[in-house]
Amino acid sequence: MTASVRMTSEQHSQLMSHLFPGDGCEAVALLLCGRRESGPRPVLVVRKVVPVPYESCSIRTPDRVQWSTDVLDELIPEIWKSNASVVKVHCHPTGFDRFSAIDDLSDGELALSFEGLFDEGRMHGSLVLLPDGRIFGRTLQDGKIGDDLGLIFVAGNNIDLWSRRSVRERDDDKRTQQAFGPGTVKVLNSLQVAVIGCSGTGSVVIEQLARLGVGGFVLVDPDHVEHKNLNRILNATFEDAEQGIAKVDVCRRTIESLGRGQLVLPLCLNLDTPAAVRAVAECDVIFGCVDTAEGRNLANRIAAYYLQPYIDVGVSLAANGLGGISTISGAVNYYAPGLQSLLERGAITEEQIRAEETKRISPERFAELRRQKYIQGVEVDRPAVISVNAFFAALAVNEFLARIHAFRNVDNDEFGTVRGDLCEFALLREQSISSAGHLSRYIGLGDQSPLLGRVSLQE
């Protein structure tokens, strides 16, 4: 199993500031991390950056740093209390993109120290930060140096990621890997994406991501194909509706039919289940294509706990009462840990979440609340909305691509929310806003008991 490390862009900036103070010498910091460790894609998620003071280093030269473990000793009570993993980060000011012999010796000693302090065998790590911001690393576990980390992932207004191979690529190799060409394909192929909701917008998002070359998918949707939704679920057939095939299996079949060897895990489950949460938590990016405030809020919470970008897409149509349509609108919200949540943006409300929680108490009342879910103001069983869904699904996928390659003429922080009104044919953008809101205390917590701090997810 190849492990990864995720951090926020703010944490990455903290490391750059401390490890490159301008004197050309190596420096060191520690990361306290949560984990998603028991699945096939283990990951360390950074909770806290702890700079090691320069004065605590007995040696600091351009190719070596020796630091006092007193800083680590002071952190032990916090590490035990929070069940954290520890990752050491040091810099290579010269740009050397390998672990040196000195690094091997230092990491070997540190791995033994970790094993002595935390004897249950939890995974720790060691990272190297280069002057241009690239990072590579390896695990430290069971008292020894482990494998290279598969991916270092930085979630912010831009999405930065490095594999061990990409860090070592020559500059001329990178220049030939054109965005929206081999460069994009290589990045997408290294990622696993969760899509929550596989119906109107979700099936279109999945179709596009699969053809773009995303390497793996976790698909979450508890529903089955019915005749009434054949006009808006891509690749669903009459036979699927007759047999009541799960929507996730229709989408899995579509991806696998491309013959590109993409991995697919279809989960015919509600998101509010331990198996679904754990599988989504292992993914690098989340797409939310559900029409419930409760589901969108839960996806946002997972993204905070496990440091994932979350791209949420929603569509709304309203009748004018005269047989026409007064509003055809939608929005794509981009969340990265440290930015405003969907609740803080007003994309969903506490009142909506509470109303949907009525489902557990009174399914009849819940059904009434959702009776007009597609076109407000009129009951339509088979709405002709595939073109609207496809329009906003494409905006969501392009939002994802813009975060990877930053192809727009203005900074990505100008696109926290993109709203569209097809009646006016207008697209508006709203700036990303940093927030110490209700999700900030959950950033980087990783696995907890119960999962996400929710009693409903107690195993």
C-alpha positions as CSV (number, residue, x, y, z in Angstrom):
1,M,0.0,0.0,0.0
2,T,1.4,3.4,-1.1
3,A,0.7,6.2,1.5
4,S,0.2,9.9,0.8
5,V,0.4,13.1,2.8
6,R,-2.1,15.9,2.5
7,M,-1.8,19.5,3.8
8,T,-3.5,22.8,3.3
9,S,-1.9,25.7,1.3
10,E,-1.6,27.7,4.5
11,Q,0.4,24.9,6.1
12,H,2.6,24.6,3.0
13,S,3.2,28.4,3.3
14,Q,4.1,28.1,7.0
15,L,6.7,25.4,6.0
16,M,8.2,27.6,3.2
17,S,8.5,30.6,5.6
18,H,10.2,28.7,8.4
19,L,12.4,26.3,6.3
20,F,13.7,29.0,4.0
21,P,14.6,32.0,6.2
22,G,17.1,33.3,3.7
23,D,20.4,32.1,5.2
24,G,20.8,29.2,2.8
25,C,21.0,26.6,5.6
26,E,18.8,23.6,6.3
27,A,16.0,23.9,8.9
28,V,13.4,21.6,10.3
29,A,9.7,21.4,11.4
30,L,7.4,18.8,12.7
31,L,3.9,18.0,11.5
32,L,1.2,16.6,13.8
33,C,-1.1,14.5,11.6
34,G,-4.4,12.6,11.6
35,R,-4.7,9.4,9.6
36,R,-6.8,7.4,7.3
37,E,-4.7,4.3,7.7
38,S,-6.6,1.0,7.5
39,G,-7.8,1.2,3.9
40,P,-6.0,0.5,0.6
41,R,-4.9,4.2,0.2
42,P,-3.5,5.2,3.6
43,V,-3.0,8.9,4.1
44,L,-1.5,11.3,6.7
45,V,-3.4,14.6,7.0
46,V,-1.7,17.5,8.6
47,R,-3.3,19.1,11.7
48,K,-0.6,21.3,12.9
49,V,2.8,22.7,11.9
50,V,5.4,22.9,14.7
51,P,8.5,24.8,13.7
52,V,11.7,23.7,15.4
53,P,13.4,26.9,16.6
54,Y,16.7,27.7,14.8
55,E,18.4,28.0,18.2
56,S,17.4,24.4,19.0
57,C,19.6,23.2,16.1
58,S,23.2,22.5,17.0
59,I,24.2,22.3,13.3
60,R,22.7,24.2,10.4
61,T,24.6,24.2,7.1
62,P,23.4,24.1,3.4
63,D,23.5,20.3,3.5
64,R,22.8,19.3,7.1
65,V,20.7,20.0,10.1
66,Q,21.0,18.5,13.6
67,W,18.2,19.4,15.9
68,S,17.3,18.8,19.6
69,T,14.4,16.3,20.1
70,D,13.4,18.4,23.2
71,V,10.8,19.9,20.9
72,L,9.4,16.4,20.2
73,D,9.5,15.5,23.9
74,E,7.3,18.6,24.7
75,L,4.7,17.5,22.2
76,I,4.3,13.9,23.5
77,P,1.3,14.7,25.8
78,E,-0.5,16.3,22.8
79,I,0.5,13.4,20.5
80,W,-0.8,10.8,22.9
81,K,-4.0,12.7,23.6
82,S,-4.9,13.2,20.0
83,N,-3.5,9.9,18.7
84,A,-1.4,11.9,16.2
85,S,1.3,10.7,13.8
86,V,4.5,12.8,13.5
87,V,6.1,13.8,10.2
88,K,9.5,15.5,10.2
89,V,10.1,18.1,7.4
90,H,13.4,19.5,6.5
91,C,14.6,21.5,3.5
92,H,17.3,21.0,0.9
93,P,18.3,24.6,0.1
94,T,20.5,23.4,-2.7
95,G,17.6,21.8,-4.5
96,F,19.0,18.2,-4.1
97,D,16.0,16.0,-4.9
98,R,17.0,12.8,-3.1
99,F,17.4,11.7,0.5
100,S,21.1,12.1,1.3
101,A,23.2,9.6,3.3
102,I,22.9,12.0,6.2
103,D,19.1,12.0,5.9
104,D,19.1,8.2,5.9
105,L,21.0,8.1,9.1
106,S,18.9,10.7,10.7
107,D,15.6,9.1,9.6
108,G,16.7,5.7,10.8
109,E,17.4,7.1,14.3
110,L,14.1,9.0,14.3
111,A,12.1,5.9,13.2
112,L,13.5,4.0,16.2
113,S,12.6,6.9,18.5
114,F,9.1,6.9,17.2
115,E,8.7,3.2,17.7
116,G,9.9,3.6,21.3
117,L,7.5,6.4,22.0
118,F,4.5,5.0,20.2
119,D,4.8,1.2,20.2
120,E,1.6,0.4,18.5
121,G,3.1,0.7,15.1
122,R,1.4,3.8,13.8
123,M,2.6,5.3,10.6
124,H,4.9,8.4,10.7
125,G,6.9,10.1,8.0
126,S,9.8,12.2,6.8
127,L,9.5,14.9,4.1
128,V,11.9,17.1,2.2
129,L,10.9,20.6,1.0
130,L,12.7,22.1,-2.0
131,P,13.1,25.8,-2.7
132,D,10.5,25.8,-5.4
133,G,7.9,24.3,-3.1
134,R,8.0,20.7,-4.3
135,I,8.0,18.0,-1.6
136,F,8.9,14.4,-1.5
137,G,9.0,11.9,1.4
138,R,8.7,8.5,2.8
139,T,7.1,6.7,5.7
140,L,8.7,5.8,9.0
141,Q,7.1,2.8,10.7
142,D,7.9,-0.2,12.9
143,G,11.3,1.3,13.8
144,K,12.6,1.6,10.3
145,I,12.5,3.7,7.1
146,G,9.6,2.6,5.0
147,D,8.5,3.2,1.4
148,D,8.4,6.4,-0.6
149,L,5.2,8.3,-0.3
150,G,3.1,8.0,-3.4
151,L,1.6,11.5,-3.4
152,I,2.1,14.8,-1.6
153,F,-1.1,16.8,-2.0
154,V,-1.6,20.5,-1.1
155,A,-5.3,21.7,-1.1
156,G,-5.9,25.4,-1.5
157,N,-7.3,27.7,-4.1
158,N,-4.8,25.9,-6.3
159,I,-4.3,22.1,-6.1
160,D,-0.6,21.2,-6.0
161,L,0.5,17.6,-6.0
162,W,3.8,15.8,-6.4
163,S,4.6,12.2,-6.9
164,R,8.1,10.9,-6.3
165,R,8.5,10.6,-10.1
166,S,7.3,14.2,-10.8
167,V,9.8,15.6,-8.3
168,R,12.7,14.0,-10.2
169,E,11.6,14.9,-13.7
170,R,14.0,17.1,-15.6
171,D,12.8,20.6,-16.4
172,D,12.8,19.9,-20.2
173,D,10.5,16.9,-19.5
174,K,8.0,19.1,-17.6
175,R,8.0,21.8,-20.3
176,T,6.8,19.3,-22.9
177,Q,3.9,18.0,-20.8
178,Q,1.3,20.5,-22.0
179,A,-1.7,21.4,-19.8
180,F,-4.8,19.8,-21.4
181,G,-2.4,17.4,-23.0
182,P,0.0,14.8,-21.4
183,G,0.5,17.1,-18.4
184,T,-3.1,17.1,-17.5
185,V,-3.6,13.4,-18.3
186,K,-0.6,12.4,-16.1
187,V,-2.0,14.4,-13.1
188,L,-5.5,13.1,-13.5
189,N,-4.3,9.5,-13.8
190,S,-2.6,9.7,-10.4
191,L,-5.8,10.8,-8.7
192,Q,-8.7,9.0,-7.1
193,V,-12.0,11.0,-7.1
194,A,-15.2,10.5,-5.1
195,V,-18.5,11.4,-6.8
196,I,-21.4,11.6,-4.3
197,G,-24.6,11.3,-6.3
198,C,-24.7,9.5,-9.6
199,S,-27.9,10.8,-11.1
200,G,-28.6,14.0,-13.2
201,T,-25.4,16.0,-12.6
202,G,-23.3,13.2,-11.1
203,S,-23.5,10.9,-14.2
204,V,-22.4,13.8,-16.4
205,V,-19.5,14.6,-14.1
206,I,-18.4,10.9,-14.0
207,E,-18.6,10.7,-17.8
208,Q,-16.3,13.7,-18.2
209,L,-13.8,12.7,-15.5
210,A,-13.6,9.1,-16.9
211,R,-12.8,10.4,-20.4
212,L,-10.3,12.9,-19.1
213,G,-8.4,10.0,-17.6
214,V,-9.0,10.1,-13.8
215,G,-7.3,7.0,-12.4
216,G,-9.8,5.9,-9.8
217,F,-13.4,6.5,-8.7
218,V,-15.4,6.0,-5.5
219,L,-19.1,6.3,-6.5
220,V,-21.7,6.8,-3.7
221,D,-25.5,6.7,-4.3
222,P,-28.1,4.6,-2.6
223,D,-30.7,4.7,-5.4
224,H,-31.6,2.5,-8.4
225,V,-32.5,3.4,-11.9
226,E,-36.2,3.9,-12.6
227,H,-38.1,4.6,-15.8
228,K,-38.8,8.1,-14.8
229,N,-35.1,9.1,-14.7
230,L,-33.9,7.6,-17.9
231,N,-34.1,11.0,-19.6
232,R,-31.4,12.4,-17.3
233,I,-28.9,9.7,-16.2
234,L,-26.3,9.2,-18.9
235,N,-25.9,5.6,-20.2
236,A,-28.8,4.3,-18.2
237,T,-31.0,1.9,-20.4
238,F,-34.6,0.6,-20.4
239,E,-33.2,-2.7,-19.2
240,D,-31.5,-1.0,-16.3
241,A,-34.8,0.5,-15.2
242,E,-36.6,-2.8,-15.7
243,Q,-34.1,-4.6,-13.5
244,G,-33.7,-1.8,-11.0
245,I,-29.9,-1.6,-11.5
246,A,-28.1,0.5,-8.9
247,K,-27.1,3.9,-10.4
248,V,-23.5,3.4,-9.2
249,D,-23.3,0.2,-11.2
250,V,-24.5,1.9,-14.3
251,C,-21.7,4.5,-13.9
252,R,-19.2,1.7,-13.1
253,R,-20.1,-0.1,-16.3
254,T,-19.6,3.1,-18.3
255,I,-16.2,3.8,-16.9
256,E,-15.0,0.2,-17.3
257,S,-16.3,0.1,-20.9
258,L,-13.6,2.7,-21.8
259,G,-11.0,0.0,-21.3
260,R,-8.5,2.3,-19.6
261,G,-7.9,0.2,-16.5
262,Q,-9.5,2.8,-14.2
263,L,-10.4,1.5,-10.7
264,V,-14.0,1.9,-9.7
265,L,-15.5,1.2,-6.3
266,P,-19.4,1.5,-6.5
267,L,-21.1,1.9,-3.2
268,C,-24.9,1.6,-3.3
269,L,-25.1,3.3,0.1
270,N,-26.1,6.6,1.8
271,L,-23.1,8.8,2.4
272,D,-24.0,8.7,6.1
273,T,-22.6,5.2,6.6
274,P,-19.1,4.3,7.9
275,A,-18.2,2.3,4.7
276,A,-19.0,5.3,2.5
277,V,-17.3,7.9,4.7
278,R,-14.1,5.8,4.9
279,A,-14.0,5.2,1.1
280,V,-14.6,8.8,0.3
281,A,-11.9,9.9,2.8
282,E,-9.3,8.0,0.9
283,C,-10.0,9.9,-2.3
284,D,-8.0,13.0,-3.3
285,V,-10.9,15.1,-4.5
286,I,-14.7,15.1,-3.8
287,F,-17.5,16.0,-6.2
288,G,-20.8,16.6,-4.5
289,C,-23.8,16.1,-6.9
290,V,-26.6,15.6,-4.4
291,D,-29.7,17.7,-3.9
292,T,-29.9,17.5,-0.1
293,A,-28.5,20.1,2.3
294,E,-27.7,17.3,4.8
295,G,-25.6,15.3,2.2
296,R,-23.8,18.4,1.0
297,N,-23.0,19.4,4.6
298,L,-21.7,15.9,5.4
299,A,-19.4,15.9,2.3
300,N,-18.1,19.3,3.3
301,R,-17.3,17.9,6.8
302,I,-15.4,14.9,5.3
303,A,-13.3,17.3,3.2
304,A,-12.4,19.2,6.4
305,Y,-11.4,16.1,8.4
306,Y,-9.3,14.6,5.6
307,L,-8.0,17.8,3.8
308,Q,-9.7,17.3,0.4
309,P,-10.9,19.8,-2.1
310,Y,-14.7,19.6,-2.4
311,I,-16.5,20.7,-5.6
312,D,-20.2,21.1,-5.1
313,V,-22.7,21.5,-7.9
314,G,-26.4,22.3,-7.6
315,V,-29.2,23.2,-10.1
316,S,-32.5,24.9,-9.5
317,L,-35.5,25.6,-11.7
318,A,-38.6,27.5,-10.7
319,A,-41.9,27.6,-12.5
320,N,-43.8,30.9,-13.1
321,G,-47.2,29.4,-12.5
322,L,-48.3,30.0,-16.1
323,G,-46.7,27.0,-17.7
324,G,-43.3,28.6,-18.1
325,I,-40.0,28.9,-16.2
326,S,-38.9,32.0,-14.3
327,T,-35.5,30.7,-13.2
328,I,-33.0,28.2,-14.5
329,S,-30.0,28.6,-12.3
330,G,-27.1,26.7,-10.7
331,A,-23.9,27.1,-8.8
332,V,-20.5,25.5,-8.4
333,N,-18.9,26.0,-5.0
334,Y,-15.2,25.2,-4.5
335,Y,-14.1,24.4,-0.9
336,A,-10.6,23.7,0.4
337,P,-9.9,23.4,4.1
338,G,-9.6,26.9,5.5
339,L,-12.1,28.5,3.1
340,Q,-15.7,29.2,3.9
341,S,-18.0,26.2,4.1
342,L,-21.2,25.8,2.2
343,L,-23.1,26.8,5.3
344,E,-21.1,30.0,5.7
345,R,-21.7,30.9,2.0
346,G,-25.4,30.4,2.4
347,A,-25.4,27.6,-0.2
348,I,-27.2,25.5,2.4
349,T,-28.8,26.5,5.7
350,E,-29.3,25.0,9.1
351,E,-33.0,25.0,8.6
352,Q,-32.7,22.9,5.4
353,I,-30.5,20.4,7.2
354,R,-33.0,20.1,10.1
355,A,-35.9,19.7,7.7
356,E,-34.1,16.9,6.0
357,E,-33.3,15.2,9.3
358,T,-37.1,14.8,9.6
359,K,-36.7,11.9,7.2
360,R,-35.5,9.7,10.1
361,I,-38.5,10.7,12.2
362,S,-41.3,11.1,9.6
363,P,-40.6,9.8,6.1
364,E,-44.0,11.0,5.0
365,R,-43.2,14.6,6.0
366,F,-39.8,14.3,4.3
367,A,-41.4,13.1,1.1
368,E,-43.7,16.1,1.1
369,L,-40.8,18.4,1.6
370,R,-39.0,17.0,-1.4
371,R,-42.1,16.4,-3.7
372,Q,-41.1,19.4,-5.9
373,K,-37.4,18.9,-5.8
374,Y,-36.6,19.5,-9.5
375,I,-38.9,22.4,-10.6
376,Q,-40.1,24.5,-7.7
377,G,-43.8,25.5,-8.0
378,V,-45.0,22.5,-10.0
379,E,-44.9,18.7,-9.7
380,V,-42.9,17.2,-12.6
381,D,-42.1,13.5,-12.6
382,R,-39.9,13.4,-15.6
383,P,-38.2,16.8,-15.9
384,A,-36.4,17.6,-19.2
385,V,-33.3,18.9,-17.4
386,I,-30.4,16.9,-18.9
387,S,-29.1,19.9,-20.8
388,V,-29.2,22.1,-17.7
389,N,-27.5,19.4,-15.6
390,A,-24.8,18.9,-18.3
391,F,-24.1,22.7,-18.4
392,F,-23.4,23.0,-14.7
393,A,-21.7,19.6,-14.5
394,A,-19.2,20.9,-17.1
395,L,-18.7,24.0,-15.1
396,A,-17.8,21.8,-12.1
397,V,-15.3,19.7,-14.1
398,N,-13.7,22.8,-15.6
399,E,-13.4,24.3,-12.1
400,F,-11.4,21.2,-11.1
401,L,-9.1,21.5,-14.1
402,A,-8.6,25.2,-13.4
403,R,-7.4,24.3,-9.9
404,I,-4.9,21.9,-11.2
405,H,-3.4,24.0,-14.0
406,A,-4.6,27.6,-13.1
407,F,-5.3,28.4,-16.8
408,R,-7.6,31.3,-16.1
409,N,-6.5,34.9,-16.6
410,V,-7.2,35.8,-12.9
411,D,-6.3,34.0,-9.7
412,N,-8.4,31.1,-8.6
413,D,-9.3,32.7,-5.4
414,E,-11.7,34.9,-7.4
415,F,-13.8,31.8,-8.1
416,G,-15.0,30.5,-4.7
417,T,-18.5,30.3,-6.2
418,V,-19.6,30.4,-9.8
419,R,-23.3,31.1,-10.3
420,G,-25.2,30.8,-13.5
421,D,-28.6,32.1,-14.6
422,L,-29.6,30.6,-18.0
423,C,-32.7,32.8,-18.3
424,E,-30.4,35.9,-18.2
425,F,-27.5,33.9,-19.6
426,A,-25.2,35.3,-17.0
427,L,-22.2,33.8,-15.1
428,L,-21.1,35.5,-12.0
429,R,-18.2,34.7,-9.7
430,E,-17.7,35.2,-6.0
431,Q,-14.3,35.4,-4.3
432,S,-13.0,32.6,-2.0
433,I,-12.9,33.8,1.6
434,S,-10.7,32.3,4.3
435,S,-12.6,31.4,7.4
436,A,-12.1,30.2,11.0
437,G,-15.7,29.0,10.9
438,H,-17.4,25.9,12.3
439,L,-15.3,23.4,10.3
440,S,-11.9,25.0,11.3
441,R,-11.6,22.9,14.4
442,Y,-12.0,19.7,12.4
443,I,-9.2,20.4,9.8
444,G,-6.8,17.4,9.6
445,L,-8.4,15.3,12.4
446,G,-8.6,12.2,10.2
447,D,-10.2,9.1,11.7
448,Q,-12.0,9.6,14.9
449,S,-14.4,7.5,17.0
450,P,-17.1,8.0,16.0
451,L,-16.2,8.9,12.4
452,L,-16.5,12.7,11.8
453,G,-17.7,13.0,15.5
454,R,-21.2,11.9,14.4
455,V,-23.1,9.4,16.6
456,S,-24.8,8.1,13.4
457,L,-21.4,6.9,12.2
458,Q,-20.6,5.0,15.4
459,E,-19.4,1.4,14.5
